[in-house]
Amino acid sequence: MKPELTRSELIIKAKEFCESESLRPIPELFGVTDGKAVGTFIEHRFKSLLEVSYLVEIGNSAQGIDLPSVNTDIKTTSIKQPQSSCPFKSARQKIYGLGYNLLLFVYDKQDDTISQTAKLNFVSCVFIDKSRTGDYQTTRGINEILQRNGNRDDIIAFLEDRRLPVDEIGMLQLADEIIQNPPLQGYLTISNALQWRLQYGRIVELDEAIDGIIKIV
């Protein structure tokens, strides 16, 4: 009987996947310029690899994340512009994180016109614990205010300046929560939109050890 997928095994498999996929020619991706199509291809292959070895629940759009059993969503992006989108649930996500972990694959795709195949070089692969998926500048600003003995009014003024998508009552509740429970420093850049726009440049360039961020590649 296959074992259940764990977080540690997910990280091991992600590393193996990056190493094996970087070596093989991929005719299916030759000439493909649509980043979403490339990302879907990579995610499907990785999920299939997991299903071969583990008992794992594969999510769907209704569940919202790819791997519910380990509370992790898979994100795949080109190194040319390392970003993706995710569903907007509440403004609180920008401060306290998305509510789930991220497994981030960052690739550089090159086409070989002679062999008519593509190659994927995974330049970065990172596991980001849910506690670190808040917005970098927002969480940093909040904690700097609190360190300077800031109060509820200071927090509300800061959140208003950041144009946080929340109504007045929600803003008051969020400010009170922040005073009682300061957020951990987040490491994503999250842009306001109908869907959150997640940018990963800081994660890719990170060269210091941060609790909750595991550099796989």
Residue pairs with C-beta under 8 A, 6 or more apart in sequence:
1 55
2 53
2 54
2 55
3 9
3 54
3 55
4 54
4 55
4 56
4 69
5 50
5 54
5 55
5 56
5 67
5 69
5 70
6 70
7 70
7 72
7 101
7 127
9 54
10 50
10 67
10 70
10 72
10 103
10 127
11 127
11 214
11 216
13 46
13 49
13 50
13 53
14 46
14 103
14 105
14 125
14 127
14 216
15 125
15 216
15 217
17 45
17 46
17 49
18 105
18 122
18 125
18 216
18 217
21 42
21 45
21 120
21 122
22 119
22 120
22 121
22 122
24 119
25 112
25 115
25 117
25 118
25 119
26 41
26 117
26 118
26 119
26 120
27 116
27 117
27 118
28 41
28 118
29 38
29 41
29 109
29 117
29 118
29 120
30 111
30 112
30 116
30 117
30 118
31 111
31 118
32 38
32 109
32 118
35 77
35 78
38 76
38 78
38 107
38 109
38 120
39 76
39 77
39 84
42 76
42 105
42 107
42 120
43 66
43 74
43 76
46 74
46 105
47 58
47 66
47 67
47 74
50 56
50 58
50 67
51 58
56 67
56 69
56 70
57 67
57 68
57 69
58 66
58 67
59 65
59 66
59 67
59 68
59 73
64 73
64 87
65 71
65 72
65 73
65 100
66 72
66 73
66 74
67 73
67 74
67 103
70 101
71 100
71 101
71 130
72 100
72 101
72 102
72 103
72 127
73 86
73 98
73 100
73 101
73 102
73 103
74 102
74 103
74 105
75 84
75 86
75 102
75 103
75 104
75 105
75 198
75 200
76 84
76 104
76 105
76 106
76 107
77 83
77 84
77 104
77 105
77 106
77 107
77 200
78 106
78 107
78 108
78 109
79 106
79 107
79 108
79 123
79 124
79 204
80 108
82 106
82 124
82 199
82 200
82 201
82 203
82 204
83 197
83 198
83 199
83 200
84 197
84 198
84 200
85 193
85 195
85 196
85 197
85 198
86 98
86 195
86 196
86 198
87 195
87 196
88 165
88 193
88 194
88 195
88 196
89 99
90 166
90 170
91 164
91 165
91 166
91 170
91 174
92 174
92 177
93 99
93 133
93 134
93 190
93 196
94 134
94 135
94 138
94 164
94 190
94 196
95 134
95 135
95 138
95 139
95 142
95 174
95 178
95 183
95 186
96 134
96 183
97 130
97 131
97 132
97 133
97 134
97 183
97 184
97 186
98 130
98 133
98 196
99 130
100 130
100 133
101 127
101 128
101 129
101 130
101 133
102 126
102 127
102 128
102 133
103 125
103 126
103 127
103 128
104 124
104 125
104 126
104 127
104 128
104 200
104 203
105 122
105 124
105 125
106 122
106 123
106 124
106 125
106 126
106 200
106 204
107 120
107 121
107 122
107 123
108 120
108 121
108 123
109 118
109 119
109 120
109 121
110 118
110 119
110 121
111 117
111 118
112 118
112 119
122 217
123 204
123 217
124 203
124 204
124 215
124 217
125 215
125 216
125 217
126 200
126 203
126 204
126 213
126 214
126 215
126 216
126 217
127 213
127 214
127 216
128 187
128 188
128 203
128 212
128 213
128 214
129 212
129 213
131 184
131 212
132 184
132 185
132 186
132 187
132 188
132 210
132 212
132 213
133 186
133 187
133 188
134 183
134 184
134 185
134 186
134 187
134 188
134 190
135 186
135 188
135 189
135 190
136 185
136 186
136 187
136 188
136 189
136 202
137 162
137 189
138 162
138 164
138 186
138 190
139 183
139 184
139 185
139 186
140 185
141 158
141 162
142 155
142 158
142 178
142 182
142 183
143 182
143 183
143 185
145 154
145 155
145 158
146 155
146 178
146 179
146 182
151 179
152 172
152 175
152 176
152 179
155 175
155 178
155 179
156 171
156 172
156 175
159 166
159 171
159 174
159 175
160 171
163 192
164 171
164 174
164 192
165 192
166 174
184 212
187 202
187 203
187 206
187 210
187 213
188 198
188 199
188 200
188 202
188 203
189 198
189 199
189 200
189 201
189 202
190 196
190 197
190 198
190 199
191 197
191 199
203 213
206 213
206 215
